[in-house]
Amino acid sequence: MQDQAASLRRLTARAGRAPSFAFVGSEKAGVSTVVTELAQGLAHAGHRPLVVDCTLGQVLCRRLGVPTTATLESRMTHPGGLDEMMATTRHGVQLVNLYARPEERALFSAQLWLRLGSEFAALERDTSLLLVDVPSMLTDPVPASVADNIVLVLSPAADSITTAYANIKRLAGYGRQRFNVLVNRARHLEEARELFTRLSAVTSEFLAVSLRWVGFVPADNAVRRSHTLHRPLQEAFPDSEAAIAFSQLAAVMPQWDSPDIARTDTGFMDLLIAASRDWAEAEGASLR
């Protein structure tokens, strides 16, 4: 299995691929909103962002105001290509739905893996950055573990720091040591800084990891109104405080790229499926 996976990855590898950023947070942290709005800001700035949805429920389609798509898991039972898993907004943000349960990803045939991996590699060639909305680390840690960069999304919600610490600890078990921290829905800068300081204090006491502050987004009722309209915030309410913050963060987001290890040429989908097979084998071994 390892030899086959290595051969497939070599076939679809390419140099200079776009950096990937996995966004991780608690259920109430607003991760999907952060992903879509940063992608929108990147597109406005002239970048070519690719949003990768690894979560159940097609939330990102609603946030971006595009039709729902096929998922990666559906390709196992319904023939079709990557184009059926994609949508593009009128502002140039591309979305691809790579949702599949980890145990299903592990069962992908070599033929299907090679075909979709090759199509995805071609898509990556035309992309500036990949923004990945990942599922709960408790149920599926694989998408976050294979991304180049981790962005922890904090919020003032009661469980935010507890969940962030648990996510850091789990990802540290996969060898991840560097974490970008973005605070969302903060009332003001002081509150955002306080949340970051509290998380830093907890992690520095128990874990050998590095946290980097990258900014914050203020709490803004315009975000909820944009959700109701099924339109991105920066399109519906471009002068709102949160929209301006997202635009400013998107302008510097490429500078957040600082992976734990040197970036390989292997594409994100190939890493995702290969790691899912490793995960399934490890989970199976732990149950025996």
Secondary structure, 3 states (H helix, E strand, C coil): CHHHHHHHHHHHCCCCCCCEEEEEECCCCCHHHHHHHHHHHHHHCCCCEEEEECCCCCHHHHHHCCCCCCCCHHHHCCCCCHHHHEEECCCCCEEEECCCCHHHHCCCCHHHHHHHHHHHHHHHHCCCEEEEECCCCCCCCHHHHHCCEEEEEECCCCCHHHHHHHHHHHHHCCCCCEEEEEEEEECCHHHHHHHHHHHHHHHHHHCCCEEEEEEEEECCHHHHHHHHHCCCHHHHCCCCHHHHHHHHHHHHHHHHCCCCCCCCCCCHHHHHHHHHHHHHHHHHHHHC
